[in-house]
């Protein structure tokens, strides 16, 4: 029961980021600079890909990206206001701490 409640709280508290839907082609993607007019973050999504990418504008000429994939459990990460987390790993950590 606690696991379900925790997942609900985590997903309901997550921030909403602008999402740009595209098709990944090889090793590059094109995202319009205008997508960053109101936010320095964009989720880049291809429905055929297993993971989203978060694209971050650091400065007008500097951008970096992060594959939203849990390195421990290979599950998709959920971005939130303070970073990105894997709900499954968080539940496992809390379950272990309760024992």
N, C-alpha and C positions, 0 to 999 in steps of 0.2 A: 504494500500500500504506500509506504513512504517513497519508493522509487517513482511511482506514478505522479505523486504530488510534487516531487522535486523537479521532474521533467516539465511539468506544467508551469511551475514558477519560473524556471530558467527560460523557457521559450516565450513566456508572456512578458518577461522583462527585457527581451532582446531589442536592440535598436533596429530601426528600419533604415536600410541604406538604399540609395538609388541602384537600380538593377538595369544592366544593359544586356540584352539578349542578342547573341550573334552565333555564328558558326565558326568553330575553331578550324583553322586551316594550317596544318603543319606546325611550325614553331612560333608563329606570330599571330597577333590579333590587332585589329584596328578599332580604336574607341575614339569617338569624337571628343575633342578638347572641351567643347561646350557642355559635356556631361559633368564637368567639374565646376561649373559656374556657381552652384549652390552648396557643393559638398566637396571635400577633399578625398572622399572614398567612393568607389563604385564597385558593385558586385558584377562580375562579368560571367554570364551564364550561357552555356550551350546545353540544351536539353538532352543531347545525345552523349554528353560527357558525364562521367561519374562524380566530378567535383567542380565546384565553382572556383573562381579566382577573385581575390579582392585586389583591386588596383588602387594605389594610394598616390595622390599628388603631393609631393614633398615641397616643390617649388615650381614656378612656371616651366622650368626645363628639366625637372627631375621627378621621375615616377618610379615606383617599385611595385612588385606584385607578390602575392602569397597564394599558393595553392591551398585551398581550404580542405585539407586532408589531415586527419589525425595520424601522426607518425607512429603512435603506439598501437592503435587499433584499426587503422586504415578506414575509418568511417568519416563521413563529411563533418566538417567543423561548422558551427553556427556562430557567425560574427555577432558581437554585442558592443556596447559602448566602451568597454574596457579591454577588448581583445577578441579572441575567438576561442571557443571551447567545444570539446566533444562531450555531449550529454552522457554518453555511455561511460566514459572514463570518470566523469564527475560522480556519477552514481556509484561506480565501483569504489572510488576513493572514500566516499561517505559511508558506504556499507562496511568497508574495512575498518574505518575509524570507529564505528558503532560497536564493533565486536570486543 
